[in-house]
Amino acid sequence: MIVITGAEGFIGSCLVARLNHDGFNDLVLVDDFDTVANRNKNLVGKRYSLKVERKAFFDWLKQNENKVQFIFHIGARTDTTEKDEAIFKELNIDFTKQLWDCCVAYGLPIVYASSAATYGDGHFGYDDDETKLGLLNPMNPYGRSKHEIDCWATAQTKKPFFWAGLKFFNVYGPNEYHKGRMASVIMHAHRQIAETNSLKLFRSHREDYADGEQKRDFIYVQDIVDVCIYLMHNRTHSGLYNLGTGQARTWNDVAHAIFNALGKPASITYIDIPEDIRDTYQYFTEANMQKLREAGYTKPFTSIEDGIQDYVKNYLNSQRYL
């Protein structure tokens, strides 16, 4: 059995699809099922053995740990605008610590989802060197919750025999339809262009960045699941890993790729960043990917042009799910 937490969500459901594609159908899906409108569509057609509600999971695991071979802990509260620290403590911190301790006790390998939000404003760069964790200062409760787990995990004397914490950068791709405001800019931009033949991007509020020239490391969800599968099969180098492409691209690059995928001429205007996220807005993210490469992962990452072409033409245009 392979356990996937957050299995009904964006990345989790794409991971389920990839596992099915690779012939793994004895899957245990863990989530708060049916709590988010339309999210259950992410699992239509997927093959699995069992669904387990998050609150019942640890009782289930205690009774079935001898049947489990691997755990992907993808589930988390990911809303970067949420201010209630208690929510993140319950869902992101306490749950992950309890799951980690179970993996130690039961001898189970685990890959868990961290985030590039742990790097804060990027003042100290985007290097997944674990000795530099103490320098980082995340800018919101979500980032702080992920950073706390990263620091806690690396400091533990008792660790699973294999573990990896993956610092996801800006992920986009199919099965994010339910995410609302937290969906990727690619999904929102596609909808806006399809409806209006134009696109509004955030204006820069810093003198060192022109409008639309803010840069992010955008990674296609297919690359995320490729790395997860690689780590499941190659359990030799435990630790924290960045998971981006290693190449920052501008919002303008993204916009032009979407217009091109839709066969429309580019028409872009710029609007102010909402005040509730302006102070914590990241102007540049770029993953240092050397550590994962040194761990043996050699597959090239999807370019923003190729990823958007696939996402737009094969999923967004028809609202298809993976």
C-alpha positions in Angstrom: 0.0 0.0 0.0 1.0 3.6 -0.7 -0.5 6.3 1.3 -1.2 9.8 -0.1 -2.4 12.6 2.2 -4.1 15.5 0.5 -5.1 13.0 -2.2 -8.2 14.9 -3.3 -6.2 18.2 -3.8 -4.3 19.6 -6.7 -0.8 17.9 -6.4 -2.1 14.9 -4.5 -4.6 13.9 -7.1 -2.0 14.3 -9.9 0.3 12.1 -7.9 -2.5 9.5 -7.7 -2.9 9.7 -11.5 0.8 9.1 -12.0 0.9 6.2 -9.6 -2.0 4.6 -11.4 -0.3 5.2 -14.7 2.8 3.3 -13.4 0.6 0.4 -12.2 0.2 1.3 -8.5 -3.4 0.9 -7.6 -3.2 -0.3 -4.0 -3.4 3.3 -2.8 -4.9 4.7 0.5 -6.2 8.2 0.0 -6.3 10.5 3.0 -8.1 13.9 3.1 -11.0 15.9 4.4 -13.2 14.6 1.7 -16.0 16.6 0.1 -15.3 19.7 2.1 -14.3 21.8 -1.0 -16.7 22.3 -3.8 -15.9 20.3 -6.9 -12.7 19.0 -5.5 -14.0 15.4 -5.6 -13.9 15.6 -9.4 -10.1 15.3 -9.0 -10.5 11.7 -8.1 -13.0 10.6 -10.8 -11.6 7.6 -12.7 -8.7 7.1 -10.3 -8.0 3.6 -8.9 -7.4 3.1 -5.2 -8.1 0.7 -2.4 -9.5 3.0 0.3 -10.4 6.5 1.3 -9.6 7.5 4.9 -10.7 10.7 6.5 -7.9 12.7 7.9 -9.2 12.6 11.5 -9.4 8.8 11.4 -6.1 8.3 9.7 -3.8 7.7 12.7 -6.1 5.1 14.1 -6.2 3.4 10.7 -2.4 3.6 10.3 -1.8 2.0 13.8 -3.9 -1.0 12.7 -2.5 -1.3 9.2 1.1 0.0 9.3 2.5 -3.5 8.4 0.7 -3.2 5.0 2.1 0.3 4.1 5.2 0.6 1.9 5.5 4.4 1.4 3.9 7.6 2.5 3.5 10.8 0.5 2.4 13.6 2.8 1.1 16.2 0.4 -1.9 17.4 2.5 -1.7 20.8 4.1 -3.5 24.1 4.5 -1.9 26.1 1.7 -3.7 29.5 1.8 -1.0 32.1 2.0 -3.6 34.8 3.0 -4.9 32.8 6.0 -3.8 34.6 9.2 -5.0 32.1 11.9 -1.9 30.5 13.2 -4.0 27.9 15.0 -5.2 26.4 11.7 -1.6 25.9 10.5 -0.5 24.5 13.8 -3.2 21.8 13.7 -3.1 20.9 10.0 0.5 21.7 8.9 2.6 21.3 12.1 1.0 18.9 14.6 -0.3 16.5 12.0 3.1 16.3 10.2 5.0 15.8 13.5 2.6 13.0 14.5 3.0 11.4 11.0 6.8 11.7 11.2 6.8 9.9 14.6 4.6 7.2 13.2 7.1 6.7 10.3 9.9 6.4 12.8 8.0 3.9 14.9 6.8 1.8 12.0 9.8 2.0 9.8 8.1 3.8 7.0 9.7 6.1 4.4 8.1 9.5 3.8 8.1 12.3 1.3 6.4 15.5 2.6 5.5 18.8 1.0 7.3 21.9 2.1 7.3 25.2 0.3 9.4 27.9 -1.2 7.4 30.2 1.1 9.9 29.2 3.8 12.5 31.5 2.1 10.5 34.6 2.8 11.6 37.6 0.7 14.6 35.7 -0.6 17.1 37.9 1.1 19.3 34.9 1.9 18.7 33.2 -1.5 17.0 30.0 -2.4 19.5 27.4 -1.3 18.2 24.2 0.3 21.3 23.8 2.4 20.0 22.6 5.8 22.7 24.4 7.7 21.2 27.7 6.6 17.7 27.1 7.8 18.2 29.4 10.8 18.7 32.4 8.5 15.2 32.1 6.9 12.4 34.4 7.8 9.0 33.4 6.2 6.6 36.3 5.6 3.3 34.6 6.4 1.8 32.0 8.7 1.7 29.4 6.0 5.4 29.8 5.2 6.3 29.8 8.9 4.4 26.5 9.5 6.4 24.8 6.7 9.6 26.3 7.9 8.9 25.1 11.5 8.5 21.5 10.2 11.7 21.7 8.1 13.7 22.9 11.1 12.1 20.4 13.4 12.6 17.5 11.0 16.3 18.2 10.4 16.9 18.5 14.2 15.4 15.2 15.1 17.7 12.5 16.4 15.2 9.8 15.4 14.3 10.0 11.7 12.6 7.7 9.2 15.1 5.5 7.4 14.3 7.6 4.3 12.7 11.0 4.3 12.5 14.0 2.0 11.0 17.4 2.4 10.2 19.0 -0.9 10.2 22.8 -1.1 7.6 23.3 -3.9 8.0 26.6 -5.9 5.2 28.0 -8.0 3.3 24.9 -9.1 0.7 25.0 -11.9 -1.2 22.4 -13.9 -4.4 20.3 -14.1 -6.7 19.6 -11.1 -6.3 23.0 -9.5 -9.8 24.2 -10.6 -11.1 24.1 -7.1 -8.5 26.4 -5.6 -10.2 29.7 -6.2 -7.9 32.7 -5.4 -5.0 30.3 -4.6 -5.0 28.7 -8.1 -2.0 29.5 -10.2 -1.7 32.6 -12.3 -1.7 30.4 -15.4 -5.3 29.2 -14.6 -6.6 32.7 -13.8 -4.9 34.3 -16.8 -6.3 31.6 -19.1 -9.8 32.3 -18.0 -9.4 36.1 -18.2 -7.9 36.0 -21.7 -10.5 33.5 -22.9 -13.3 35.9 -21.7 -11.8 39.3 -22.6 -8.9 38.7 -25.1 -6.7 40.7 -22.6 -4.9 40.1 -19.4 -4.2 42.2 -16.2 -1.0 41.6 -14.4 0.3 43.0 -11.1 2.1 46.3 -11.4 5.5 46.5 -9.7 5.6 48.5 -6.5 9.4 48.4 -6.4 11.7 50.6 -8.4 14.1 47.7 -9.3 11.4 45.8 -11.2 9.5 46.9 -14.2 5.8 46.1 -14.5 5.3 42.4 -15.2 9.0 41.7 -14.8 8.6 40.1 -11.4 10.1 36.7 -11.6 9.0 33.3 -10.2 10.2 29.8 -10.6 7.2 28.1 -12.2 7.1 24.3 -12.2 4.6 22.1 -14.0 2.9 19.6 -11.7 4.0 16.8 -13.9 7.6 17.6 -12.9 6.5 17.6 -9.2 5.1 14.0 -9.5 8.1 12.8 -11.5 10.4 13.8 -8.6 8.1 12.2 -6.1 8.1 8.9 -8.0 11.9 9.1 -8.4 12.3 9.5 -4.6 10.0 6.6 -4.0 12.2 4.3 -6.1 15.6 5.8 -4.9 15.6 6.0 -1.1 19.2 6.8 -0.6 19.7 10.6 0.1 17.4 11.9 2.8 16.9 15.6 3.4 15.3 18.8 2.3 15.2 19.5 -1.5 14.1 22.5 -3.6 11.6 21.6 -6.2 11.5 24.2 -8.9 13.0 24.3 -12.4 16.0 26.4 -11.4 15.1 29.1 -13.9 13.0 32.1 -12.9 10.7 33.5 -15.5 8.7 36.8 -15.6 5.0 37.3 -15.4 5.3 38.8 -18.9 6.9 35.5 -20.2 4.0 33.6 -18.7 1.4 35.9 -20.3 2.9 35.7 -23.7 3.1 31.9 -23.5 -0.7 31.8 -22.6 -1.6 34.1 -25.5 0.5 32.0 -27.8 -1.2 28.8 -26.6 -4.6 30.3 -27.3 -3.5 31.7 -30.6 -4.3 35.3 -29.6 -2.3 38.5 -29.9 -0.9 39.7 -26.5 -2.8 42.5 -24.8 -1.6 43.2 -21.2 -2.4 46.0 -18.7 -1.1 46.3 -15.2 -3.0 46.8 -11.9 -2.0 47.4 -8.3 -1.1 44.4 -6.1 -3.9 44.0 -3.5 -3.0 45.7 -0.2 -3.6 42.5 1.8 -0.7 40.7 0.1 1.4 43.7 -1.0 3.8 43.6 2.0 4.5 39.9 1.6 4.6 39.7 -2.1 7.7 37.9 -3.6 9.3 39.6 -6.5 11.8 36.9 -7.3 12.1 33.2 -6.6 14.5 30.7 -8.2 15.3 27.3 -6.9 18.9 26.2 -6.5 18.5 22.7 -7.9 22.0 21.4 -7.4 21.2 19.2 -4.4 18.5 17.2 -6.2 20.8 16.8 -9.2 23.5 15.5 -7.0 21.1 13.0 -5.5 20.8 11.5 -9.0 17.7 13.1 -10.5 18.6 13.8 -14.2 15.3 14.4 -16.0 15.0 17.9 -17.6 12.3 20.2 -16.2 9.5 21.4 -18.4 9.9 24.9 -19.8 7.2 27.5 -19.1 6.3 27.5 -22.8 6.0 23.7 -23.1 4.1 23.4 -19.8 1.6 26.1 -20.6 1.0 24.7 -24.1 0.2 21.3 -22.6 -1.9 22.7 -19.7 -3.9 25.1 -21.9 -4.5 22.8 -24.9 -5.0 19.5 -23.1 -6.7 20.6 -19.9 -7.8 24.2 -19.5 -9.5 24.7 -22.8 -11.8 21.7 -22.1 -11.7 21.9 -18.3 -10.3 18.3 -18.4 -8.9 16.7 -15.3 -5.8 14.6 -15.1 
